[in-house]
Amino acid sequence: GGEDGEQVLVMESERFCVPEVLLSPPDVGINQCGIPEAVCTSLSRLPAPVLPAVAARVLLTGGNANLPGLRERVAAEVRAGVEAAVPVDVALAGGGAAD
């Protein structure tokens, strides 16, 4: 800390580990699915005719949706979790889609 009572917190791997909880909670002992698994589970419960339309319109919203790389990571993991023929697009509520 400094003379003015200011405290400094140096973060190293924590800045990468904390967002990982959103993607894979079991890695830190939380018995819940992460965002990609929840999306894949929801998609798997849809009737086949509507699956492509819904998978092409996945929307991330909320403050955590803006974490760097989250949209791309969710898109990649959802693509890996559905049949190759199903188009997957993940967008942020404010606009923008994963490549």
HELIX and SHEET records of a PDB file:
HELIX    1   1 GLU A   14  LEU A   23  1                                  10    
HELIX    2   2 PRO A   25  VAL A   28  5                                   4    
HELIX    3   3 ILE A   35  SER A   44  1                                  10    
HELIX    4   4 LEU A   51  ALA A   55  1                                   5    
HELIX    5   5 GLY A   63  ASN A   66  5                                   4    
HELIX    6   6 LEU A   70  GLY A   81  1                                  12    
SHEET    1   A 2 VAL A  58  LEU A  60  0                                        
SHEET    2   A 2 VAL A  90  LEU A  92  1                                        
END                                                                             
